[in-house]
Amino acid sequence: MNYQALFEQIKKKRSFLCVGLDSDIKKIPAHLLNTEDPVFEFNKAIVDATAEFTVAYKPNIAFYECLGAKGWISLEKTVNYIKENYSDIFLIADAKRGDIGNTSKMYASAFLENMPFDSITVAPYMGEDSVTPFLEYDNKWVILLALTSNKGAFDLQFFEQNNQRLFERVLEKSQEWGTKENMMYVVGATKAEMLGDIRKIVPEHFLLVPGVGAQGGSLQEVAKYGMNNACGLLVNSSRGIIFADSSEKFAEAAKEESRKLQEEMELLLKEKSLI
Ligand SMILES: O=C(O)c1cc(=O)[nH]c(=O)n1[C@@H]1O[C@H](COP(=O)(O)O)[C@@H](O)[C@H]1O
């Protein structure tokens, strides 16, 4: 999916919501645990309930990897199900990979070739040759960690040299590797006030913004400082949507939570005259 197609989808759905499929087997409603593939059944119900309100899904690979081979099968079934039934929805592999070039090539092949993901989250720490193998696929995206939502972000990402903080260096340097057509950046919603500075360096790029919902980030603040003329935002919520309820009504609750966020997003898009 390219930049314009993503923006068109945002306008059509009046939403820039990304639903995070952090499908923790320990939190999946009990009645699903007797099925052959509880994680897939859970994801399928969540996707069917939320697809009309969302433009992206982001399975976090950790929640699948931890189950061994079975987890990889649940993941593959989930992404194939989404591509087959909701082909216009953007798929993010939240894998946070990145290694020497020869190894990154294999990660890229795993997620962008063997599975139908549109994008993958990548850590920038190992530099250019660790990132560029992911950029070799047409219409696929790297989502580079810039300023993360967690407390530990302050340990390294604010390190400053020559009046430039490390996350700003990541934003600037990585523009030599990719463009707004194949690179996005992760910026945590919990650091929304930094989005003004970030937009000075990357005015046009899309930003993946996790941290609303369970981590307490504000959607309004994110939109205020981060929205650009193509919206330029994919705002993720995982636990706040998929685990809104743990009973047999979990999918209805997820639908309600995603609807609420979509309605807020619609207002924000209107305020910016994008729809
Ligand atoms: O790359 C990410 O998606 C990510 C980056 C970041 O800075 N903070 C962050 O929370 N995430 C991910 O976004 C999701 C947030 O989940 P919730 O806090 O449950 O909404 C998890 O999958 C995190 O791993």
The ligand as an SDF file (V2000), in Angstrom:
LIG
                    3D

 24 25  0  0  0  0  0  0  0  0999 V2000
    6.3820   -0.2070   18.2310 O   0  0  0  0  0  0  0  0  0  0  0  0
    5.3670   -0.1900   18.9320 C   0  0  0  0  0  0  0  0  0  0  0  0
    4.2830   -0.4860   18.4710 O   0  0  0  0  0  0  0  0  0  0  0  0
    5.4670    0.3490   20.2890 C   0  0  0  0  0  0  0  0  0  0  0  0
    6.3900    1.3510   20.4860 C   0  0  0  0  0  0  0  0  0  0  0  0
    6.3480    2.1110   21.6650 C   0  0  0  0  0  0  0  0  0  0  0  0
    7.0720    3.0640   21.8320 O   0  0  0  0  0  0  0  0  0  0  0  0
    5.4290    1.7820   22.6040 N   0  0  0  0  0  0  0  0  0  0  0  0
    4.5450    0.7420   22.4550 C   0  0  0  0  0  0  0  0  0  0  0  0
    3.7120    0.5450   23.3490 O   0  0  0  0  0  0  0  0  0  0  0  0
    4.6000   -0.0280   21.3170 N   0  0  0  0  0  0  0  0  0  0  0  0
    3.7230   -1.2080   21.1710 C   0  0  0  0  0  0  0  0  0  0  0  0
    2.3720   -0.7710   21.0580 O   0  0  0  0  0  0  0  0  0  0  0  0
    1.4930   -1.6380   21.7710 C   0  0  0  0  0  0  0  0  0  0  0  0
    0.8280   -0.8640   22.8850 C   0  0  0  0  0  0  0  0  0  0  0  0
   -0.1140   -1.6620   23.5300 O   0  0  0  0  0  0  0  0  0  0  0  0
   -1.1890   -1.0750   24.5750 P   0  0  0  0  0  0  0  0  0  0  0  0
   -0.4260   -0.3160   25.6040 O   0  0  0  0  0  0  0  0  0  0  0  0
   -1.8510   -2.3080   25.1240 O   0  0  0  0  0  0  0  0  0  0  0  0
   -2.1450   -0.2070   23.7950 O   0  0  0  0  0  0  0  0  0  0  0  0
    2.3620   -2.8060   22.2430 C   0  0  0  0  0  0  0  0  0  0  0  0
    2.3460   -3.8040   21.2340 O   0  0  0  0  0  0  0  0  0  0  0  0
    3.7500   -2.2110   22.3290 C   0  0  0  0  0  0  0  0  0  0  0  0
    4.7520   -3.1710   22.1440 O   0  0  0  0  0  0  0  0  0  0  0  0
  1  2  2  0
  2  3  1  0
  2  4  1  0
  4  5  2  0
  4 11  1  0
  5  6  1  0
  6  7  2  0
  6  8  1  0
  8  9  1  0
  9 10  2  0
  9 11  1  0
 11 12  1  0
 12 13  1  0
 12 23  1  0
 13 14  1  0
 14 15  1  0
 14 21  1  0
 15 16  1  0
 16 17  1  0
 17 18  2  0
 17 19  1  0
 17 20  1  0
 21 22  1  0
 21 23  1  0
 23 24  1  0
M  END
$$$$
